[in-house]
Amino acid sequence: MTLVKVTAVTPLGGHRLRFAFSDGAQGERDFAELVRLDRPTLEPLRDPAYFARVFLQRGAPTWPNGFDLAPWALHDDLARARALVRPSTAA
C-alpha cells in the first residue's frame, strides 16, 4: 500500500487551501473551523497571513510552528466529502 502525499499546496486566501496529491487527485478545503479550535498550536494559524505560510515537508502541509496535516487523512476527508477531482487527461 502506497501512502498518498501532497505534492503541491496553494493558499487561496482566508483559511482555504488547494491541494494536489501524488495519486493525481486535487481538492480544496476551508480550515476556518479547525483554526478556531482552542489549541495553542492552532492559535498562530488564525492569522490568514500566517496561515498562508504553509509549506510541504515530506509530503505533509506544515506551518512554521510545526503544526502539520497528515496527507492521507486529508485525502480521505476530501474523498468522503466528494471534494476530490482528477484532471481529465483526454485530449
N, C-alpha and C positions, 0 to 999 in steps of 0.2 A: 504494500500500500504506500503510495506516494502522498506526502503531505502537501497540501496546496499552500503556496506562498503568495504574498502580494508582490507584484513586480513593478508597480507604479502607484503612487498616491498623489492626488491633486486636491489641494484645498479649493473649495467652491464659494467661500465666504461664510460668515457666521460660524456654525459648527458642522457644516456639511463637507463631506469628503467623497471623492470619486476614486475607486479602486480598479486596478487591473490585476488579475490573478494569473498564476502560472499555468492554469488549465485553459486559458483563453477567455474566461468569463470576465465581465465587467459589471460594476454596480456602484450605486451611490447610497449614502446614508447620512442622516442628520443625527448628530450626537448631543443635541441640546439637552435632552433628558438625562443622559449619562453624566454630563459635566455638572448638572445641578445636584447630584447626589452628595451627601455630606461625608466626603472622604478627603483627607489632606492632599493626597496625590492628584486629585481632580481639580483642586482649587485654582492652580495656575491656568488650567485649560479653559476656564470660564471666560478668560480674555480672548476674544477672537484673534487678535494679533499673535498671541502666544500659541493658540490652537493651530494657527496656520504654519507654525514652525515644525510641523510633523515631518519626519523623515523615515526611511526604511533602514532597519537594522536586522540582518539575517532574515529578510522576508516578512518582518513584522512592523506595522506602523508604530512609531516610537516618538516620544517627545523629549525635549532636553532634560526634564526632571526624572527621566527613567520610566515613566508610565508607558506601557505598550499594550497592543491588542493582539490576541492570538489570531493569526491569519486564518487557520482552519475553522475556528469558531465564528469569525466574521463571515467567512464564505458560507458556512452552514446557516447562519442567521439571515443573510441576504437571500439564500436559496429558499428558506422557509417562508420569507416574506414575498417571494416571487419578484425580487428586485435585482436578479442577475440576468444579464443579457450576454449573448455570444454574437460578436460581429459576424455578419454574413461574409463568407469567403467566395460567394458566387460572383462570377464576372459578368 
